[in-house]
Amino acid sequence: MTERPATPDDPEITAAAQLLRRIHPTWIVPDHQGGRKLSRQAYQDQKSAMSVFVEERLEELGLSAADVLTDFDGYGLAAFPASAARSCGLRVVSDPNEADGLRGRAHALVVGKKTGSVQKALVSASTIRVWPGEAVSRG
């Protein structure tokens, strides 16, 4: 069996670029201190490619992070730098999706095996921009 060549990392997505990931409400769990936190499940291995949006590309298109949640009522939004993914041995790859309208041009994939330790590192590098269920203000 011939192995497919690995998809190369996209150098046009800078290390500082914020990658935005939609967060399903079930991916928020108690933090055992009376609050809540992002679960590692948000970054589970899904056939080795994880869907994200590159924030700077959204901005170039005149969109905001809130536009990632259009048609995804109840979802939240987490952000982490591309450098966090790369430091875990993952690749960040442009993956425009014209079927997703204008925002689809900012779509990318985080490719590679997301072991438990990789998931934990991505959670640690993440900030919650919108908690699931919160109202989203669109500028």
Contacts in CASP RR format, 6 or more apart in sequence:
PFRMAT RR
TARGET T0000
AUTHOR 0000-0000-0000
METHOD contacts of the structure
MODEL  1
MTERPATPDDPEITAAAQLLRRIHPTWIVPDHQGGRKLSRQAYQDQKSAM
SVFVEERLEELGLSAADVLTDFDGYGLAAFPASAARSCGLRVVSDPNEAD
GLRGRAHALVVGKKTGSVQKALVSASTIRVWPGEAVSRG
6 91 0 8 1.000
6 111 0 8 1.000
7 91 0 8 1.000
7 93 0 8 1.000
7 109 0 8 1.000
7 111 0 8 1.000
8 91 0 8 1.000
8 93 0 8 1.000
9 86 0 8 1.000
9 91 0 8 1.000
9 92 0 8 1.000
9 93 0 8 1.000
10 91 0 8 1.000
10 92 0 8 1.000
10 93 0 8 1.000
10 94 0 8 1.000
10 108 0 8 1.000
12 94 0 8 1.000
13 54 0 8 1.000
13 82 0 8 1.000
13 92 0 8 1.000
13 94 0 8 1.000
13 108 0 8 1.000
14 56 0 8 1.000
14 82 0 8 1.000
15 81 0 8 1.000
15 82 0 8 1.000
15 83 0 8 1.000
15 86 0 8 1.000
16 81 0 8 1.000
16 82 0 8 1.000
16 83 0 8 1.000
17 54 0 8 1.000
17 55 0 8 1.000
17 56 0 8 1.000
17 81 0 8 1.000
17 82 0 8 1.000
17 92 0 8 1.000
18 54 0 8 1.000
18 55 0 8 1.000
18 56 0 8 1.000
18 79 0 8 1.000
18 80 0 8 1.000
18 81 0 8 1.000
18 82 0 8 1.000
19 52 0 8 1.000
19 53 0 8 1.000
19 54 0 8 1.000
19 55 0 8 1.000
19 79 0 8 1.000
19 80 0 8 1.000
19 81 0 8 1.000
19 82 0 8 1.000
19 85 0 8 1.000
19 92 0 8 1.000
19 108 0 8 1.000
19 110 0 8 1.000
20 52 0 8 1.000
20 53 0 8 1.000
20 54 0 8 1.000
20 55 0 8 1.000
20 58 0 8 1.000
20 65 0 8 1.000
20 68 0 8 1.000
20 77 0 8 1.000
20 78 0 8 1.000
20 79 0 8 1.000
20 129 0 8 1.000
21 42 0 8 1.000
21 43 0 8 1.000
21 50 0 8 1.000
21 51 0 8 1.000
21 52 0 8 1.000
21 77 0 8 1.000
21 78 0 8 1.000
21 79 0 8 1.000
21 80 0 8 1.000
21 126 0 8 1.000
22 51 0 8 1.000
22 68 0 8 1.000
22 69 0 8 1.000
22 72 0 8 1.000
22 75 0 8 1.000
22 76 0 8 1.000
22 77 0 8 1.000
23 38 0 8 1.000
23 42 0 8 1.000
23 75 0 8 1.000
23 76 0 8 1.000
23 77 0 8 1.000
23 78 0 8 1.000
23 128 0 8 1.000
23 130 0 8 1.000
23 132 0 8 1.000
24 42 0 8 1.000
24 75 0 8 1.000
24 76 0 8 1.000
24 132 0 8 1.000
25 74 0 8 1.000
25 75 0 8 1.000
25 76 0 8 1.000
25 132 0 8 1.000
25 133 0 8 1.000
26 39 0 8 1.000
26 41 0 8 1.000
27 38 0 8 1.000
27 39 0 8 1.000
27 41 0 8 1.000
27 42 0 8 1.000
27 132 0 8 1.000
28 36 0 8 1.000
28 37 0 8 1.000
28 38 0 8 1.000
28 39 0 8 1.000
28 131 0 8 1.000
28 132 0 8 1.000
29 36 0 8 1.000
29 37 0 8 1.000
29 38 0 8 1.000
29 39 0 8 1.000
30 36 0 8 1.000
30 37 0 8 1.000
31 37 0 8 1.000
36 131 0 8 1.000
37 123 0 8 1.000
38 78 0 8 1.000
38 123 0 8 1.000
38 126 0 8 1.000
38 128 0 8 1.000
39 123 0 8 1.000
40 116 0 8 1.000
40 119 0 8 1.000
40 120 0 8 1.000
40 123 0 8 1.000
41 119 0 8 1.000
42 78 0 8 1.000
42 119 0 8 1.000
42 122 0 8 1.000
42 123 0 8 1.000
42 126 0 8 1.000
43 50 0 8 1.000
43 114 0 8 1.000
43 118 0 8 1.000
43 119 0 8 1.000
43 122 0 8 1.000
43 123 0 8 1.000
44 114 0 8 1.000
44 119 0 8 1.000
45 112 0 8 1.000
45 113 0 8 1.000
45 114 0 8 1.000
45 115 0 8 1.000
48 111 0 8 1.000
48 112 0 8 1.000
48 113 0 8 1.000
48 114 0 8 1.000
49 109 0 8 1.000
49 110 0 8 1.000
49 111 0 8 1.000
49 112 0 8 1.000
50 109 0 8 1.000
50 110 0 8 1.000
50 111 0 8 1.000
50 114 0 8 1.000
51 95 0 8 1.000
51 107 0 8 1.000
51 109 0 8 1.000
52 92 0 8 1.000
52 107 0 8 1.000
52 108 0 8 1.000
52 109 0 8 1.000
52 110 0 8 1.000
53 65 0 8 1.000
53 68 0 8 1.000
53 103 0 8 1.000
53 104 0 8 1.000
53 106 0 8 1.000
53 107 0 8 1.000
53 108 0 8 1.000
54 82 0 8 1.000
54 94 0 8 1.000
54 106 0 8 1.000
54 107 0 8 1.000
54 108 0 8 1.000
55 65 0 8 1.000
55 79 0 8 1.000
55 106 0 8 1.000
57 105 0 8 1.000
57 106 0 8 1.000
58 64 0 8 1.000
58 65 0 8 1.000
58 67 0 8 1.000
58 68 0 8 1.000
58 103 0 8 1.000
58 106 0 8 1.000
60 106 0 8 1.000
61 102 0 8 1.000
61 103 0 8 1.000
61 105 0 8 1.000
61 106 0 8 1.000
63 102 0 8 1.000
63 103 0 8 1.000
63 106 0 8 1.000
64 138 0 8 1.000
64 139 0 8 1.000
65 77 0 8 1.000
65 79 0 8 1.000
65 129 0 8 1.000
65 130 0 8 1.000
66 77 0 8 1.000
66 130 0 8 1.000
66 136 0 8 1.000
66 137 0 8 1.000
66 138 0 8 1.000
66 139 0 8 1.000
67 103 0 8 1.000
67 138 0 8 1.000
68 77 0 8 1.000
68 103 0 8 1.000
69 75 0 8 1.000
69 76 0 8 1.000
69 77 0 8 1.000
69 130 0 8 1.000
69 136 0 8 1.000
70 103 0 8 1.000
70 138 0 8 1.000
74 132 0 8 1.000
74 133 0 8 1.000
75 132 0 8 1.000
75 133 0 8 1.000
76 128 0 8 1.000
76 129 0 8 1.000
76 130 0 8 1.000
76 131 0 8 1.000
76 132 0 8 1.000
76 133 0 8 1.000
76 134 0 8 1.000
77 128 0 8 1.000
77 129 0 8 1.000
77 130 0 8 1.000
78 126 0 8 1.000
78 127 0 8 1.000
78 128 0 8 1.000
78 129 0 8 1.000
79 126 0 8 1.000
79 127 0 8 1.000
79 129 0 8 1.000
80 122 0 8 1.000
80 125 0 8 1.000
80 126 0 8 1.000
80 127 0 8 1.000
81 125 0 8 1.000
82 92 0 8 1.000
84 121 0 8 1.000
84 122 0 8 1.000
84 125 0 8 1.000
84 126 0 8 1.000
85 91 0 8 1.000
85 92 0 8 1.000
85 110 0 8 1.000
85 122 0 8 1.000
86 92 0 8 1.000
87 121 0 8 1.000
88 118 0 8 1.000
88 121 0 8 1.000
88 122 0 8 1.000
89 112 0 8 1.000
89 118 0 8 1.000
90 110 0 8 1.000
90 111 0 8 1.000
90 112 0 8 1.000
90 114 0 8 1.000
90 118 0 8 1.000
91 110 0 8 1.000
91 111 0 8 1.000
91 112 0 8 1.000
92 108 0 8 1.000
92 109 0 8 1.000
92 110 0 8 1.000
92 111 0 8 1.000
93 108 0 8 1.000
93 109 0 8 1.000
93 110 0 8 1.000
93 111 0 8 1.000
94 107 0 8 1.000
94 108 0 8 1.000
95 107 0 8 1.000
95 108 0 8 1.000
95 109 0 8 1.000
96 104 0 8 1.000
96 105 0 8 1.000
96 106 0 8 1.000
96 107 0 8 1.000
97 104 0 8 1.000
97 107 0 8 1.000
98 104 0 8 1.000
98 105 0 8 1.000
100 107 0 8 1.000
114 122 0 8 1.000
130 136 0 8 1.000
END
